[in-house]
Amino acid sequence: MIPTKKVDILKRIDELKSELGFLESINTGCQKCTNFDRGGCRMASGHTPPQEILESGCNEWVWDEVPF
């Protein structure tokens, strides 16, 4: 539901900016993916992805939200 008061709109904008900042801070590289195990990717039959994929992750990237 869209807020109808200015103060509520500004509060919602701040909340969304905070959420966006959090989402943008998530490292989507292979090291944080639940499919990556000991240098290999389960989605690629255990092969090591190319360097550019290791850094950015792929469309199958999955995160369990555990920070360690």
N, C-alpha and C positions, 0 to 999 in steps of 0.2 A: 504494500500500500504506500502511495506517495504521500509524504507529509504535507500538511496544508498551511503550517505556520513557518515563517521565516526562520525562527530559532530552531525548529525541528529539522528544516531543510539543511541548515548549516551543520547541525549535529550529525545528520546522516552523511553529509559530504565528508566530514572528518572521519567518521567510522569507515566509510568506503576507501578513503585515502590510506587509512591505517591498514586495512585488509589488503589493498593493492600493494602497498609497500612490503607487507609480509610475503605475499605471493611472489613478488619480483625478487625477493631475497632468497628464495628456495634454490638450492644448487640442484639442477636437473641433470648433472653429469652422471655417468655410469656408476661412479663410486657410491652414490646415494640410492641407487636403484635396487629393489629387492630381487631383480632378475640377474644381477651381477654377482658373481661368486669367484673369488680368488683369481681375478684377472680375466675371467671369461664370462660370456653372456649365455644364460640358459636359453634365451630366445634364439640364439645363433649357434646352438649345439655346442656350447662351451668355448667357441672361438673368441678371440680378443677383437673387439670392434676397432675400426680405424680411429686414429687420434682425434679427429674432429668430432666423432660421435662420442668418444670417451669424455670429452670436455662438455658437450652440450646435451647428451642423451638423445634418445630416439623417440618415436611416437609410441613405443611400447613401455616407456619409462613408468615405473610404479614406485611409490614411496610409502613406507609404513609409518611415517611421522615420528619415528624414534630418533632422537637427536644424536645418537652415538652408534 
